[in-house]
Amino acid sequence: MFPLRKLVSRLFFPVPLTILALAAGLVAILVARRSSRPQTAKRLGVGLVGGGIAFLWLASTAPVADGVLWSLERRYTPQEALPVGIQYIVVLGSGPAEHEALGVWQSLGDSARARVSEGLRLARGNDATVVFTGYEGGGEISSAEMGRDAAVEFGLEPERTRVFVEPRNTTEEAQAICAGEGE
């Protein structure tokens, strides 16, 4: 079920969605000749092709992408300081990208680096345990272990970390953390 869910969710990313629209549009244009209403089918096909190209262009331009991100960033502002008594800081996994020739930090993806950086920023000045989660995904090292190794490389004490390598998605990560199943 997990691989199917990952595959279906990837179809809704901008490039696969555009490819689907382009393919559907081209099929509609080709089928238009044999259709009882060729003009309608051709217009639908041209609309899908044009809409797909326009969608990809809009999703790729900085003003549109930044606008979407800004609406989220404005709603969820960074935590300036941790409330007193916080025991755990959780850094969610982000999919490992192992590159043997590179160091741990360079092997992390952009979102993973941002998450580890934020975890380190929050961990500075208190003694909370930093919990790293993330699935191994068939590789040799999980994104949780890569995140922990990067944080330790940047000065976080290893004894202040916990790692959860089994959870494959955010729901499983939350359940594992609540159950305390990490190393």
CORRARA-V219208 format. One record per pair of residues at least 4 apart in sequence whose C-alpha atoms are under 6 Angstrom apart, sorted by sequence separation. I is the first residue (numbers start at 0). J is the second residue. If there is no record, write none. Layout:
# CORRARA-V219208
i->I j->J
i->I j->J
This chain:
# CORRARA-V219208
i->12 j->16
i->20 j->24
i->26 j->30
i->27 j->31
i->37 j->41
i->42 j->46
i->45 j->49
i->46 j->50
i->47 j->51
i->50 j->54
i->61 j->65
i->62 j->66
i->65 j->69
i->69 j->73
i->72 j->76
i->101 j->105
i->107 j->111
i->112 j->116
i->142 j->146
i->151 j->155
i->175 j->179
i->10 j->15
i->11 j->16
i->32 j->37
i->107 j->112
i->135 j->140
i->150 j->155
i->166 j->171
i->175 j->180
i->10 j->16
i->31 j->37
i->58 j->64
i->135 j->141
i->166 j->172
i->134 j->141
i->98 j->106
i->31 j->40
i->97 j->106
i->133 j->142
i->31 j->41
i->96 j->106
i->133 j->143
i->132 j->143
i->131 j->143
i->27 j->40
i->28 j->41
i->28 j->44
i->27 j->44
i->93 j->111
i->163 j->181
i->25 j->44
i->143 j->162
i->162 j->181
i->24 j->44
i->162 j->182
i->161 j->182
i->24 j->47
i->24 j->48
i->20 j->47
i->21 j->48
i->21 j->51
i->130 j->160
i->132 j->162
i->134 j->164
i->20 j->51
i->128 j->159
i->129 j->160
i->130 j->161
i->131 j->162
i->132 j->163
i->133 j->164
i->134 j->165
i->128 j->160
i->130 j->162
i->132 j->164
i->134 j->166
i->134 j->167
i->17 j->51
i->87 j->127
i->89 j->129
i->90 j->130
i->92 j->132
i->86 j->127
i->87 j->128
i->88 j->129
i->89 j->130
i->90 j->131
i->91 j->132
i->92 j->133
i->87 j->129
i->88 j->130
i->104 j->149
i->103 j->149
i->95 j->142
i->94 j->142
i->92 j->142
i->92 j->143
